[in-house]
């Protein structure tokens, strides 16, 4: 039986050299194929995942904004009930234009720093609605029992996270002159 560790002891130097077992097994072609596919998939994901996320997020904002502009958004009633102090028709239209600008900016990758700030302000506004009218978003005031409208607003956590990822990968630092 081979020793696992070879040790040489002297009064001056103590050395531990690990001995690795020799594998006399030929690499399996299936295992090799799996490793190659894994590497190819990861290369593809590294190259295209942020672009796909940016296009998907931009499309969502573009689509939802268009629904608001063409008065076909299911959220108009929620806005009317939550933001009672605002003129709903004008507010929904402006919100739709705002969302479309965000979507176009994200898709075209133009002025991303400004677009992501607009997105942040927009999403802070959606969470403000929870503070203004909590009974619309929670069943009997319990924070873990969301209504349909509550689920609609809480999905914005995913949009915020997507924006953070895009900002972290696509926005370049400001340069000092």
Secondary structure as UniProt FT lines:
FT   STRAND          5..9
FT   STRAND          14..18
FT   HELIX           29..69
FT   TURN            70..71
FT   TURN            74..75
FT   HELIX           76..82
FT   TURN            84..85
FT   HELIX           88..108
FT   HELIX           112..132
FT   HELIX           134..136
FT   HELIX           139..141
FT   TURN            143..144
FT   HELIX           148..154
FT   HELIX           156..170
//
